[in-house]
Amino acid sequence: MIGKPVVQVEVKNVLATSAGSAIFLGNDEKVFVIYVDHFVGSAINTFLHGTPKPRPQTHDLFADALTALGARVERVVVNDFSDTVFYARLILVAENELEERKIVEIDARPSDSIALAVQAGAPIYVAAHVWESVEDMSEVLKKMQDANDEGLGGFSE
């Protein structure tokens, strides 16, 4: 993935939908949406807001395992899009007791990758060809946030 053009994005909002959650990703130029199940959407929202949880969840377990192994999430790249399905790569960096550094790239669902990136404070990127092909949903996000502000449901940013 190194050397290929990417665009840095951030999670702009997580909003509940009738079928799960809409994760709005973007920057000042454009916003697009990835639809995910409610549980991962809720996890992303929890990490965004630092909401305490009574017990560790799956993403917490994975993050704790990475830490125990001397690894961390370095970045996430949403690297492809086909037939309404997004694909992502989770890039991890691990260092052992001899200070040997290893970069590991794992194929992962964008929803899980985004949750782990938000939890770790790691950057999220979108491959340029994906960025250019997604529809700008900035106005949809604005309308949904306005509806949410009026008490019509969804998570707030």
C-alpha positions, 0 to 999 in steps of 0.5 A, a space after each residue: 500500500 505504501 507509495 499509492 495515493 491515499 486521502 486522510 479522512 476522519 469519522 465525522 459521525 455515527 448515526 443509527 439507521 433502520 438496518 444498523 449504523 451509518 459511519 460517515 467518513 470524510 474531510 473538508 472536501 467530501 464525506 461518504 458513508 459506510 453502513 455497518 451493523 449496529 454493534 460495531 457502529 455502537 463500538 465506534 461511537 463509544 470510542 469516539 466519545 470515550 464512553 466507559 464500558 462495564 466490561 471489555 468488548 471484542 475490540 477491547 480484547 483485540 487491542 489488549 492482545 495487540 498491546 500484550 504482543 508489543 503491537 499497535 494499530 498504525 493506520 487503516 486504509 479503506 483500499 477498495 470498493 466493489 458492488 457496495 462492499 468496502 474493503 480495508 487493510 489494518 496496518 499494525 506495527 510490532 516491536 520485539 524485545 530486541 527492538 526489531 520493528 515489523 509491519 503487518 498488514 491484515 485484510 479486515 472489515 472496514 467497520 472493525 478497522 475503523 473501530 480499532 483506529 478510533 480506539 487507538 487514535 490512529 489515522 484512517 486513509 482511503 485509497 484515491 481510486 475509492 475516494 474518487 468513486 464514492 458519492 459525496 454525502 455531505 448534505 445527507 449527513 447535515 440533514 441527518 444531524 439536523 434531524 438528530 438535533 431535533 430529537 429524531 434519533 441517531 447518535 450524536 457527534 
